[in-house]
Amino acid sequence: MNHKKILMGKIDYINAFPVYYGLDHGMLPKWIEMVPGPPAVLNKMIQEELLHVSPVSAAFYAMNHRKLLVLPDLSISCYGKVLSVVLMTNLSLEELHRKKVILTHDSATASALVRLVFSQKGIEPVFFTGKLRELNDVPGDVDAAMIIGDAAMTKPWEDRFLNRIDLGELWYNMTGLPFVFALWVSPENCIDRYRDELKDALTLFYESRKNGYENIDSVIESGASRLNLDKEYVRRYFELLHCNLDMRKIDGLKHFFSLLHEHGLLKEKVNLRLLDYP
Ligand SMILES: C=C(O[C@@H]1C=C(C(=O)O)C=C[C@H]1O)C(=O)O
């Protein structure tokens, strides 16, 4: 088939390895160009329609739901602990009232979750956003730092902070629901123009992910060697991290969006629309 070229985003953390495994191992057709980046960069590129399809932060999707369609059955999510999304602090959540909390500028979902958790508890920290990839990035006067992705699992945050609060686990303890950090989306403007390409890209994602789970030892091996982490730890990570979007996860997602709206962290209610090919 004569496909137009499309640009496909890719989260450059190991969390996306299972979904991209097949594409990274021979399945990538010539008409797809891969664009790797941290979530916030992909969010911005999708907003500017510089990508035709990409994973984005679930909270970013919520803020732009009128312009985006969600690809079915794809996500970065967890059902309890996640390991790679953490709030590091020396205090308890309650003690963070009026204290400085820095949120990584790479995130939109986890930042919204942290703001929501404090809002629900009636605690008002002073939030700010910044680069948080290394321990040296943490300003001297902050009392908590929220980090996502590979950096959360690899940098020595414990040298500075005693408590590691896992945000997937925190959400699960609050709601009993799974938590969805990222969704795959396409700008609605692309849907008609790139219909065949997006349809085939969706099939490729499913095949690529299937290939990833069939070769999970190899996924674990490359994750462990990229991050210099113990293989058993990375195995556990890929057991905790899910890449599908079943009904229960959609329930978790909808609950998150409606709480954000209730707490004034989201302007509009979200009407989740899936990219659906007959
Ligand atoms: C589980 C994770 O979820 C990530 C968190 C995101 C966010 O907070 O906006 C976006 C994409 C995901 O990669 C992770 O970073 O490890």
The ligand as a Gaussian input file, in Angstrom:
#p B3LYP/6-31G(d) Opt

LIG

0 1
 C        4.712000       5.275000      34.791000
 C        5.171000       6.392000      34.291000
 O        4.257000       7.207000      33.734000
 C        4.624000       8.367000      33.015000
 C        4.061000       9.546000      33.590000
 C        3.582000      10.582000      32.844000
 C        3.136000      11.869000      33.470000
 O        3.230000      11.983000      34.701000
 O        2.705000      12.774000      32.756000
 C        3.520000      10.433000      31.438000
 C        3.914000       9.305000      30.831000
 C        4.412000       8.124000      31.557000
 O        5.664000       7.765000      31.057000
 C        6.621000       6.726000      34.322000
 O        7.042000       7.836000      34.035000
 O        7.393000       5.844000      34.646000

